[in-house]
Amino acid sequence: MPLPESRRVPETGRAPETTRAHETRQAREAKRADRGERFAAAMAAVTSRLPFGLARIVPPSLLGFGVINGFTFAVDMGLLTVMRSGLGWPLPVSITIGYVIAFGLSFVLNRAFNFRSHADVGPQVGKYVVVVTINYLAWILGVGSGLAALGVDYHLSRLIAGACEGVYMYVCMRWVVFRDTGAHDKG
């Protein structure tokens, strides 16, 4: 049943509740964009001061990726340690749960703060799932569990696998998952 004209907001023709909800959503999006801009500005300021000519070749998104994924990797390692050493869970289960949580967090933080993407999230999630699945099978289970099976401490094997996956994930996130944001590194 349509709203009577007297209850509609004149500029939009919407119901007042819908307008307020829309304004609230716009305010949240504006705050998110502002936080993303501040994060990008901080990463650009740091990269502009890198020594040895690195300022000319290291894009701010690479540093942002390193900061965000350093944090999510610490979350991953913390969860792995708690589940494996604290709870005694099997290594593949511990690796998988920590990995899924950390990579979900990585997607959200990189999308909002580092790459500041405004593209539809659905296709990005689809691409991200494919990228993360390949990453998981090749680097996490392949290298990480493989080295652990050869007798390397599981922390060290996870660190080695993490170094490999870092390169792979940045390339995939920058040029595949969030490719709509290429202009951000030119500033």
N, C-alpha and C positions, 0 to 999 in steps of 0.2 A: 504494500500500500504506500503510495507516494506521500511525502510530507506536505502538509499545507504550506502555502507560500509564506505565511507569517512565521513559520518555524525554520525556514531556510536562511542561511547566511547569504546576503545579497550578492557579494562578489563571486562566490563559488557555486551557489545553488545547493550546497551540501547541508546536511544536518549539522548543528553546532558540535555534537560529540565527534563527528567525523572530522570536522575542521580542527578541533583541538588535538585529536589523535594524530592528524597529519602534521600539525605544527610541532607536536612533541617529537615525532619521527624526524622531522627536518632539523630540529634543534639537536637531537642526538647525532645525526649525520654531520652537522656542522662542527660539533665538538670533536667527533672522530677525525674529520678532515683537518681540524686545527692541530690535534695531537700528532697526526701524521706529518703535517707540515713542520711542526717543531722538531720531531724526530729527524726528518730529512735535513732540516737546517743544521742540526747538531752533527749529523754524519758528514754533511758537506763541509762544515767548519773544520772537523777533524781531518778529513781527507785532504783539504787544502793545505794543511800544515805537515803532511807526511814528508819525511826526508828522502834524499837520494833520488829525486825525480819521480818518486812514486805518486806524488800528487797529480801528475799528468796522466797516469795510467790506471789508477785505482778509482773506480766509480763509487760514489757515495752508497749506492745500493749494495755493493759488495761488502763494504764495512757494516752497513745496517744488517745485512744477512748474517755476517759473522757475529755481531752483537746478539741478535735475536736467537740465532741457532746455537750460540755458545750457552745462552740461558736455557734453551729447551734441551740441549744436550746434557746440561747439568741436571735438569729434571729427569731426563731419561736415565742417567747414571745413578741418581739417587733412588729412583724407583727400582732399578735393576738390583742395586745393592740390598735394599730392604726386602725385596721379594726373594732373591737368591740366598743371601747370607742370613738375613733376619728370619724369613719365613721358611726357608729351605725348599722353595719351589723349584721345579726343573728349569734348567737354563733356557731352553727354547721358549717356555711359557713366560718366564721373567723378561726375556728380551722382547718378546712380542708385545706384552702389555705395556711396558715402558715405552716402546717404540710408537705404538698407536697413540698413546696419550701425548707424547712429545711432538709427534708430527701433526696431530690435530692442532695443538697449541701453536706450532710453527706456522701452519697455514694461516690461521687467524691473525697472528701478529704480523707476519710478512705482508699479508694482503692489506691490512689496515695501516700499518706504520711504515714499512719499508718500500713496498711497491705502490702503495696508495691506489689500488685498483678500484675502478668504479664499474667494471664490466659485470655482466651477469655472473653470479656466483655459481650457478648450476654447472655450466660448462667448465668453469675453472676447477670445481671440485672433481668432476669427471677426469680431467687431465691430471690433476694432482694424485688421484687414486692410482692411475696407471703409472705415473712417475714413481710414486712411493712403493708400489708393488714391485716394480723392477728393482728399485733401490734396496728394498727389503730382501729380496731373493738373492741378488748379486752381492751386495756389500755386507748386510747385516748377518744373514744366515750363511752365505757363502764364505766370506772372509772372516767375519766375527766368530761364528761357530766352528768354522774350519780350523782357524788358528787355535781356538780353545781345545778342539779335539786333538790337535798336535801337541798339546801340553802347555801352550802359552796361557798365562793367567787371564781369566775372563775379562778383567778390567783392561789389561793391555790389549787384548785382542779386540775389544770394543773400541778402544781409542784408535787403533790402526784402521779398523773398518770405518770409524767416524771421519777420519781424515779423507779417505777415499770418497765416502758419501757426500762430504761437504762440497767438494768440487762438482760432482755430478748434480747434486741438488740445486746449487746456485745456478748452474748453466740451464737446467731444466725450468726452474722457477722464473728466471729472468727472461728466457727466450721462448718458452713454451706455455707455461701456466699463466704468467702475468705479462704476456707480450704486449698488451695494450698500453703499458706504462713506460715504454722506451724513452719518452721525452724527459722523464724525471732525472736521468743521469747527465743530461747535457747542461744543466744549470750549474 
